[in-house]
Amino acid sequence: MRLRDCVGCPLEHTCIYTTIFETRPPPEAGLMRKYQRAPHPFVIAAPLLAEAPSEGDGSFEISFRLFGPACAAAPFCLRAFGEAAQRGFSKARVPFRLAATEVRRDDGRMTPPEGDAPVLLGPPEPWPEHVQFSILTPLRMKHRGRMVTPQTFSAGIFAMAVVRRFGLLSAFYGSDERGALDFPALKREAEVVRLSDARLQWHSLYRHSSRQGARQSISGLMGRVGLDLSAAPALRRILAWAPVSHVGKGTSMGLGRIEVAR
């Protein structure tokens, strides 16, 4: 529409770009209607900057997950990645080429895409009563207005961060999950979840914002955590979504990436 700012554009709530990358609550939305942004309907899982190759160093993998109706935009997102690679990643604009695309299925197999359609994955299995997981990229959570540190991290804070993210994604992009959530009951269960292990450290990481022309901190918690969920049966189903949706702030950039120990 030849408008520099998407706000107020007549196609704002139907355009693929704003739907995926500048997501806003629809006008009729009761939830978050006072907010300018809604959760992005995607998550990127990519290597940390220190692990990514520079020019001539080979290849690396990026995983891209879409939620709900945004799955229909998969071909456009794939094209966007291809063009972004040609223009170059990072502040140095190192050029890459989209060499191959694979789709992960429910059984964990990676196969070539069938046409341009994504594979729709079912809900994950609930976490066991005792679970160990690793935080692979900085986890940024706030509690009472302050960033959670290794010293202030707790099982309850983490559990409720997952519940809030799951609730928002379900409300905007899910089907019947929103009605199934009993937040007061889940909060009570979160209060009885116990840490069985916590080896966390603060990982300093920074990104360059092309839009703001400035260096920004995306530092957060990384390490290994063990949870005792024996007294939280309802939470086990919600927490199982953490590896899929990531947790905390900056999830669309790959932050808050969780992987369960096998």
ABEGO torsion letter per residue (X at the ends): XGBABABGBAAAAABAAAAAABBBBBAABABGAABABBBBABBBBBBBAAABBBBGAEBBBBBBBBBEAAAAAAAAAAAAAAAAAAAEBEAAGBBBBBABBBBBBAAGBBBBBBEABBBBBBBBBBBBABBBBBBABBBBBBBGGBBBBAAABBAAAAAAAAAAAAAAAAAAABBAAAAABBAAAAAAAAAABBBABBBBBBBBBBBBBAAAGBBBBABBBBEBBBBBAAABAAAAAAAAAAAAAEBEBGAAAGBGBBBBBX
